[in-house]
Amino acid sequence: MADKLWNVALYARLSSEDGDKAESNSIVSQKEMIRDFVSKHDDMAIIREYADDGYSGVNFDRPAFKNMMEDIKKKKVNCIICKDLSRFGRNYVDAGRYLEKIFPFLGVRFIAINDNYDSNGEKSQQDTLIVPFKNLINDAYCRDISVKIRSQLDIKRKMGDFIGAFTTYGYKKDSGNKNKLIIDEEAARIVEFIFTKRIGGMCNSKIAEKLNGLGVPCPMEYKISNGMNYRTGFRTNERAYWTPTSVMRILTNEVYIGTLCQHKRGTPNHKIKHILDYDRSDWIIVENNHEPIIDKRDFETVQLLLQRDVRTAPKNENVPLFSGFVFCGGCGCNMIRKTVPSGKKKYHYLVCSKNKSKKGCTPHSFSEAKLTKIVFRIVTDHIENISHIDEVLKYISKLPEHQRAVFNYEAQIKKIENEIGRFKDLKLNLYSDMADGVITREEYTEFSEGYSRKISERQRSLAVLKDERQQTVDAGSSQNDWINAFKQYENITELQRSVIVNLIEKIIIYDNEHIEVNFRYQDRFDTAVEYIKSFEEAQLWADKEKVKTPA
């Protein structure tokens, strides 16, 4: 008769990387081995079997292990048997803490069959050295596996493969390649609706109300309705609804312009499970990775709107015409709308927000009706100028390449390249002059440094010229989407909110008579004008050369 009966907890574990069956064969084999071991000992009886199938050994935050510890505390179990130490855990520090402190304190016997470890007997010198060493090896193995998996996932991300259980709303996984995103037409229509409404002047909260009123399921409910086992911490009610925050997530997500941004969040290492948000510099970004839902120009327009102070009255669905786009020329603050009733009519003015809040600036206002007429005229004139530029660029693009060359750039570049070559030759000959006694060592050093400075200056100028030449080439190319952004409004008869948000950067009001309209894509407009001017100059130069050349 045995002196003490051991109430055994059979413990088995297998990580998700090792198998994905309902109950992995390895779990089955572990249990069989432990049962066979217990059957050969009369003083042991298995009280309960615990198995963590699909859980890593990096930490002890496992459901079956926690249940086992609860039973130990309730004195139901006083012996734990595992196949080996690696099945118990792969964290060197925590595994050692359980074996050396917690289990002895609780009076629990621990047995690892394959490692020939039994805490009940006298500890040999081998146990004192080998067991911690094996725990350390198991820990290192887990770290090595983690590094390899993370590296492999990063490689796939850099190749543009989508890595994730659930796709972004508006996309789904390709049935032929689960790492490729394709458009989910039903959800994509809602994404387009959200962007269109935001550009049209509707704020995020009104968009959310509109979607809820139309009965459109929010992204989480949409995933669940499509049979996905999706869970999120954002859900607070039995049914989730659209919110201003969920609308904002869609409006700021670059995935909708074909850019895949991954590695945005993660854990510091395999031992720490707390998820951190990474800086954008650490993200893995692949542009033009998949078919876009939203035009890039529209996406940029929305990002511009989100930075502005654009508000709407509670009873109004859309924001006022100029909201977020008019600024005071005196202090630079927003100019806000002020309504002045007069009899049965209401007149609207734009006033400086800083002055209205009595924080400074001067009291001045501008009639909204007057501003509308002025801005409409300026916009239509600008569109007419751009249409003319478009015609000239198309004419130039049809000419033979040698006639399109920007000769003044080529001549300047050639001149600077010759100067760099001449200074390099002079610098090279300095040593010979010093060796022949023509110049002293001090003069050699002075002249050498002088030539080096001149070479560096010329090289910087050369880089600037080549960059400008490339810009002119780009300006003369047919890929001028910014021109199309303006030309789509060629036939407008009134100023609309969409015209302002798509074409105008900002409107500055200095006083009741002076305003300034800054258009979007102004740098491209200026480059195109410079390109046309340089082309005309080149043509004049070529014509003069023809006159000089005798027949």
C-alpha atoms as one frame of an Amber mdcrd trajectory, in Angstrom:
protein
   0.000   0.000   0.000   1.458   3.337  -1.031   2.104   5.948   1.665   0.384
   8.733  -0.331  -2.121   8.803  -3.147  -1.315  11.330  -5.858  -4.301  13.013
  -7.507  -2.912  13.544 -10.994  -3.649  16.373 -13.424  -2.814  15.177 -16.924
  -1.612  18.220 -18.864  -1.039  18.356 -22.644  -0.346  21.309 -24.907   0.215
  21.957 -28.604   0.676  25.330 -30.316  -1.344  26.348 -33.373   1.782  26.154
 -35.546   2.029  22.405 -34.866  -1.431  21.334 -35.997  -4.966  22.497 -36.626
  -7.177  19.440 -36.240 -10.115  19.368 -33.788  -7.890  17.486 -31.410  -4.370
  17.147 -32.741  -2.785  13.737 -32.970   0.054  15.042 -30.834  -2.394  15.875
 -28.035  -3.776  12.347 -28.294  -0.292  10.809 -28.170   0.651  12.967 -25.177
  -2.419  11.787 -23.275  -1.759   8.147 -24.123   1.835   8.399 -22.911   0.788
   9.959 -19.599  -2.033   7.437 -19.053   0.409   4.601 -19.675   2.847   6.107
 -17.168   0.144   6.485 -14.484  -1.117   2.931 -15.018   2.287   1.643 -13.887
   2.101   3.476 -10.558  -0.346   2.254  -7.925  -0.112   5.483  -5.946  -1.392
   7.629  -8.812  -4.891   8.329 -10.164  -5.822  10.771 -12.930  -8.430  13.154
 -11.550  -8.826  15.285 -14.664  -7.248  15.804 -18.071  -6.336  19.308 -19.233
  -5.383  20.181 -22.821  -4.470  23.505 -24.394  -4.685  22.713 -28.087  -3.588
  25.648 -30.247  -1.890  27.689 -27.498   1.719  28.850 -27.462   4.061  27.913
 -24.629   5.476  31.439 -24.501   3.209  32.397 -21.602   0.838  30.686 -19.188
  -2.266  32.625 -20.191  -4.008  29.430 -21.353  -7.569  28.379 -20.431  -6.860
  24.734 -19.508  -3.749  25.678 -17.527  -5.757  28.285 -15.585  -8.467  25.714
 -14.810  -5.801  23.305 -13.598  -4.323  25.943 -11.281  -7.790  26.627  -9.850
  -8.205  22.907  -9.070  -4.764  22.870  -7.451  -5.755  25.770  -5.194  -8.935
  23.861  -4.275  -6.753  20.859  -3.258  -8.312  18.636  -5.937  -4.932  18.055
  -7.560  -1.515  17.570  -6.026   0.451  16.174  -8.977   0.978  17.386 -12.561
   2.308  15.100 -15.274   3.433  16.294 -18.744   5.083  14.544 -21.632   8.127
  16.837 -21.338   9.129  20.289 -20.124   8.439  21.931 -23.512   4.746  20.875
 -23.268   4.545  22.611 -19.888   5.964  25.907 -21.188   8.659  27.557 -23.276
   9.219  30.641 -21.148  12.454  30.188 -19.211  11.640  32.685 -16.441   7.999
  31.684 -15.825   8.622  27.938 -16.149  11.424  28.177 -13.594   9.185  30.203
 -11.256   6.485  27.508 -11.302   8.938  24.631 -10.844  11.146  26.271  -8.217
   8.653  28.375  -6.211   4.938  28.051  -6.908   4.558  24.254  -7.111   6.758
  23.559  -4.035   4.806  26.186  -2.084   1.493  24.575  -3.044   2.821  21.082
  -2.311   2.397  19.994  -5.928   4.508  17.249  -7.454   5.615  17.829 -11.054
   6.690  15.089 -13.493   8.064  15.481 -17.031   8.236  11.945 -18.417  10.627
  12.270 -21.354  12.971  14.551 -19.400  13.131  12.060 -16.459  12.240  14.864
 -14.113  10.309  14.240 -10.876  10.205  16.949  -8.220   9.236  14.425  -5.530
  12.614  12.736  -5.256  15.880  14.115  -4.076  17.240  16.630  -6.510  20.466
  15.500  -8.085  23.142  17.833  -9.336  21.988  16.875 -12.830  18.450  18.144
 -12.136  19.816  21.402 -10.733  21.764  22.066 -13.936  19.911  20.238 -16.694
  16.295  21.283 -15.970  16.968  25.057 -16.063  19.131  24.492 -19.130  16.319
  22.607 -20.910  13.896  25.389 -20.008  16.366  27.870 -21.455  16.648  25.817
 -24.666  12.851  25.643 -24.957  12.674  29.402 -24.477  15.340  30.012 -27.140
  13.558  27.656 -29.525  10.325  29.597 -29.115  12.112  32.908 -29.680  13.778
  31.525 -32.818  10.435  30.312 -34.211   8.871  33.704 -33.443  11.634  35.594
 -35.275  11.334  33.326 -38.314   7.549  33.683 -38.466   7.698  37.475 -38.067
  10.383  37.747 -40.776   8.397  35.585 -43.175   5.226  37.607 -42.588   7.120
  40.877 -43.197   8.463  39.506 -46.493   4.919  38.629 -47.581   3.695  42.098
 -46.541   6.465  43.788 -48.563   5.422  41.714 -51.567   1.907  43.148 -51.251
   0.290  40.052 -49.769  -2.596  40.785 -47.418  -1.929  39.248 -44.001  -4.980
  39.207 -41.779  -8.029  37.245 -40.757 -10.539  39.874 -41.930 -10.315  42.296
 -44.849 -11.114  45.997 -44.701 -14.748  46.903 -45.337 -15.200  47.237 -49.094
 -12.846  44.394 -49.980 -12.817  40.615 -49.759 -10.219  37.912 -50.264  -9.759
  36.473 -53.736 -11.087  32.900 -53.747  -8.049  31.852 -55.787  -5.504  33.669
 -53.592  -6.395  34.502 -49.983  -3.534  37.047 -49.828  -4.994  39.163 -52.647
  -7.696  41.802 -52.121 -10.562  42.213 -54.577 -13.465  44.657 -54.445 -16.641
  43.644 -52.623 -19.123  45.445 -54.867 -21.930  45.747 -52.291 -19.743  47.281
 -49.580 -17.738  49.330 -52.111 -20.905  51.233 -53.099 -21.309  52.319 -49.470
 -17.666  53.464 -49.332 -18.223  55.560 -52.487 -21.424  56.957 -50.953 -19.526
  58.044 -47.813 -16.791  59.847 -49.778 -19.305  61.502 -52.107 -21.376  62.813
 -49.216 -18.291  64.121 -47.384 -17.084  65.993 -50.460 -20.625  67.293 -51.001
 -20.623  68.965 -47.585 -22.125  66.388 -45.228 -20.317  65.924 -41.899 -19.409
  62.531 -40.393 -22.264  62.448 -37.887 -24.848  63.249 -40.576 -23.393  60.556
 -42.837 -23.682  58.022 -39.998 -27.305  59.080 -39.358 -28.068  58.784 -43.068
 -26.648  55.256 -43.301 -28.488  54.116 -40.177 -31.708  55.647 -41.511 -31.281
  53.730 -44.778 -30.775  50.499 -42.839 -27.239  49.966 -44.124 -25.390  47.532
 -41.810 -22.164  48.901 -40.351 -18.871  47.104 -41.183 -19.075  44.750 -38.186
 -22.712  43.771 -38.790 -21.931  43.364 -42.489 -19.144  40.885 -41.724 -21.380
  38.933 -39.332 -24.237  38.869 -41.868 -21.820  37.326 -44.363 -21.092  34.439
 -42.006 -17.784  35.685 -40.589 -16.930  34.885 -36.988 -16.020  38.515 -36.336
 -15.644  40.062 -32.888 -14.484  43.520 -31.849 -14.155  45.590 -28.705 -15.952
  48.514 -30.409 -19.350  46.850 -30.003 -21.340  48.170 -27.032 -24.949  47.249
 -27.924 -26.696  44.104 -29.092 -26.587  45.508 -32.610 -23.844  47.826 -33.856
 -24.638  50.987 -35.814 -22.737  53.497 -37.904 -21.024  56.195 -35.832 -18.979
  59.301 -36.738 -15.880  57.336 -35.699 -16.616  54.422 -38.028 -17.189  56.886
 -40.876 -13.882  58.598 -40.058 -12.021  55.258 -40.215 -13.250  54.760 -43.762
 -12.497  58.329 -44.857  -8.864  58.097 -43.666  -8.042  54.557 -44.816  -5.541
  54.514 -47.704  -6.606  51.001 -48.697  -9.395  52.584 -50.766  -6.884  54.186
 -53.181  -5.067  50.881 -53.715  -2.424  51.352 -51.007  -1.910  48.443 -48.614
  -0.676  49.564 -45.164   0.279  46.735 -42.819   2.421  46.193 -39.713   0.594
  49.115 -38.077   0.217  47.357 -34.723   1.909  44.466 -32.977   3.644  43.094
 -29.908   7.237  43.995 -28.955   8.303  40.330 -28.858   6.994  36.781 -28.479
   6.745  37.041 -24.683   4.818  40.299 -24.389   1.255  40.100 -25.687   0.374
  43.759 -25.128  -0.378  45.269 -28.556   1.301  48.564 -29.419   0.617  51.056
 -32.223   3.691  51.527 -34.444   4.857  54.839 -35.930   4.040  55.298 -39.607
   7.785  55.039 -40.374   7.585  51.388 -39.230   4.537  50.517 -41.343   4.923
  48.329 -44.415   3.284  50.300 -47.227   2.773  49.038 -50.789   1.217  51.511
 -53.225  -0.862  50.507 -56.264  -1.252  47.077 -54.722  -4.893  46.368 -55.592
  -7.824  47.879 -57.452  -8.879  51.183 -55.823 -12.443  52.049 -54.872 -11.821
  55.800 -54.513  -9.984  58.088 -56.925  -6.762  59.391 -55.376  -7.737  62.993
 -56.091 -11.030  62.551 -54.210  -9.188  60.913 -51.299  -6.780  63.861 -51.062
  -9.723  66.261 -51.169 -11.346  64.516 -48.227  -8.094  64.598 -46.216  -7.979
  68.351 -46.835 -11.563  68.709 -45.611 -10.867  66.702 -42.469  -8.171  69.201
 -41.485 -10.566  72.145 -41.753 -13.020  73.487 -39.207 -16.106  72.343 -41.127
 -19.301  72.352 -39.086 -23.003  72.190 -39.819 -26.015  73.404 -37.883 -27.930
  70.630 -36.042 -30.976  70.970 -38.318 -28.990  71.210 -41.547 -27.722  68.218
 -43.494 -24.970  70.012 -45.448 -22.416  72.603 -44.404 -22.570  76.202 -45.780
 -20.994  76.863 -49.179 -17.675  78.352 -47.957 -17.360  76.525 -44.620 -13.720
  75.816 -43.748 -12.265  77.555 -46.817 -12.329  81.288 -45.999  -9.590  82.864
 -43.857  -8.959  86.315 -42.472  -6.157  88.184 -44.245  -5.298  90.042 -41.047
  -4.827  87.226 -38.521  -5.131  84.030 -40.600  -8.013  82.623 -38.556 -11.165
  81.079 -40.003 -13.923  83.395 -41.130 -17.276  82.090 -39.992 -20.823  82.615
 -41.183 -22.999  85.172 -39.447 -26.716  85.526 -40.229 -28.333  88.982 -39.991
 -32.168  89.069 -40.196 -33.788  92.067 -41.832 -37.556  91.994 -42.021 -38.587
  88.753 -43.648 -35.177  88.236 -45.237 -31.922  86.891 -43.883 -28.520  88.110
 -45.015 -25.331  86.084 -44.538 -21.884  87.538 -43.869 -18.448  86.093 -43.226
 -16.698  87.508 -40.148 -13.349  86.817 -38.482 -13.761  84.140 -35.812 -11.000
  85.666 -33.683 -12.673  89.069 -33.664 -16.109  87.592 -32.998 -14.766  85.755
 -29.933 -13.220  89.093 -28.817  -9.668  87.762 -28.887  -8.258  90.388 -31.236
  -8.107  91.281 -34.945 -10.278  94.000 -36.504 -14.056  93.956 -37.024 -14.678
  93.341 -40.712 -17.172  91.297 -42.687 -17.838  90.244 -46.269 -21.191  89.519
 -47.865 -21.580  85.835 -48.697 -23.647  86.680 -51.795 -20.950  89.099 -53.035
 -18.190  86.569 -52.331 -20.090  83.892 -54.251 -20.246  86.081 -57.376 -16.558
  87.060 -57.175 -15.271  83.533 -56.563 -17.480  82.147 -59.353 -15.963  84.626
 -61.837 -12.394  83.877 -60.676 -12.978  80.127 -60.889 -14.450  80.246 -64.388
 -11.559  82.454 -65.572  -9.025  80.020 -64.081 -10.751  77.051 -65.737 -10.631
  78.911 -69.071  -6.874  79.503 -68.649  -6.305  75.842 -67.842  -8.319  74.778
 -70.886  -6.025  76.945 -73.014  -2.954  75.379 -71.347  -4.379  71.942 -72.068
  -4.749  72.783 -75.769  -1.140  74.045 -75.971   0.238  70.982 -74.155  -1.674
  68.671 -76.479  -0.260  70.549 -79.492   3.299  70.285 -78.135   2.897  66.579
 -77.333   1.991  65.886 -81.001   5.197  67.494 -82.316   8.305  65.367 -83.077
  10.505  64.858 -80.049  13.396  66.992 -81.338  10.985  69.932 -81.709   9.747
  69.517 -78.135  13.229  69.641 -76.561  13.780  72.388 -74.026  17.017  73.725
 -75.474  17.790  76.263 -72.764  17.947  73.525 -70.116  20.134  71.322 -72.290
  22.531  74.177 -72.994  22.822  75.134 -69.310  23.341  71.541 -68.249  26.053
  71.058 -70.883  27.769  74.265 -69.788  27.865  73.263 -66.106  29.087  69.752
 -66.941  31.973  71.296 -68.904  32.829  73.583 -65.974  32.879  70.613 -63.549
  35.214  68.735 -65.925  37.540  71.759 -66.227  37.769  72.255 -62.436  38.512
  68.571 -61.938  41.370  68.763 -64.469  42.802  71.863 -62.772  42.627  70.161
 -59.389  44.333  67.062 -60.780  47.233  69.135 -62.192  47.863  70.915 -58.886
  50.005  68.095 -57.474  52.313  68.159 -60.507  52.687  71.924 -60.140  53.644
  71.504 -56.467  56.100  68.698 -57.284  57.732  70.900 -59.970  58.010  73.794
 -57.538  55.540  75.999 -59.404  53.393  76.375 -56.262  54.054  75.823 -52.538
  52.354  73.196 -50.371  50.247  75.914 -48.733  49.141  77.182 -52.139  48.398
  73.614 -53.205  46.075  73.144 -50.209  44.372  76.504 -50.763  43.812  75.957
 -54.510  42.669  72.347 -53.991  40.036  73.370 -51.453  38.884  76.198 -53.727
  38.393  73.878 -56.690  36.566  71.356 -54.466  34.110  74.060 -53.386  33.506
  75.130 -56.990  32.946  71.526 -58.056  30.438  70.982 -55.210  28.573  74.198
 -56.087  28.368  73.218 -59.771  27.188  69.720 -58.883  24.362  71.141 -56.738
  23.336  73.496 -59.551  23.420  70.592 -61.999  21.115  68.513 -59.781  18.623
  71.417 -59.552  18.638  71.935 -63.316  18.091  68.257 -64.044  15.208  68.197
 -61.558  13.637  71.257 -63.218  14.096  69.688 -66.650  12.301  66.566 -65.481
   9.457  68.692 -64.129   9.063  70.371 -67.514   9.016  66.981 -69.198   6.340
  65.851 -66.753   4.387  69.047 -67.363   4.462  68.395 -71.076   3.295  64.835
 -70.750  -0.279  63.793 -71.407  -0.759  62.548 -67.844  -2.172  65.771 -66.391
  -4.970  64.606 -64.121  -5.036  67.983 -62.397  -6.206  69.546 -65.662  -9.139
  67.148 -65.806 -10.019  68.118 -62.218 -10.701  71.670 -63.461 -12.071  70.869
 -66.920 -14.903  68.773 -65.494 -16.424  72.070 -64.307 -16.106  73.919 -67.641
 -19.847  74.370 -68.058 -20.917  75.272 -64.515 -23.567  77.980 -64.195 -23.299
  78.495 -60.432 -20.805  78.027 -57.634 -21.286  74.685 -55.878 -19.718  73.195
 -52.758 -18.065  70.429 -54.816 -16.329  73.082 -56.986 -14.839  74.751 -53.912
 -13.583  71.582 -52.211 -12.151  70.102 -55.422 -10.504  73.186 -56.911  -9.752
  75.717 -54.164  -7.062  75.532 -51.468  -8.294  78.577 -49.550  -9.877  82.024
 -49.916  -8.301  84.961 -48.071 -10.328  88.082 -47.287  -8.280  91.199 -46.504
 -11.081  93.759 -46.426 -14.401  94.497 -48.080 -12.749  95.041 -51.465  -9.730
  92.727 -51.574  -9.797  88.939 -51.645  -7.351  86.266 -52.817  -8.238  82.806
 -54.147  -5.539  80.106 -53.881  -6.223  77.164 -56.164  -5.209  73.559 -55.661
  -2.438  72.134 -57.891  -0.969  75.654 -58.240   2.567  74.225 -58.440   1.564
  72.054 -61.402  -0.141  75.007 -63.053   3.035  77.118 -62.660   5.212  74.291
 -63.982   2.995  73.892 -67.033   3.164  77.662 -67.715   6.975  77.616 -67.381
   7.156  74.637 -69.711   5.139  76.435 -72.380   7.264  79.583 -71.990  10.497
  77.585 -72.249   9.138  75.823 -75.330   8.288  79.153 -76.963  11.773  80.495
 -76.126  13.335  77.351 -77.580  11.322  77.785 -80.769  12.453  81.423 -81.095
  16.067  80.356 -80.549  15.727  77.644 -83.197  14.186  80.138 -85.661  17.074
  82.570 -85.117  19.614  79.791 -85.695  17.920  78.979 -89.000  18.267  82.631
 -90.070  21.972  82.642 -89.147  22.656  79.444 -91.070  23.369  80.219 -94.747
  21.242  78.447 -97.316
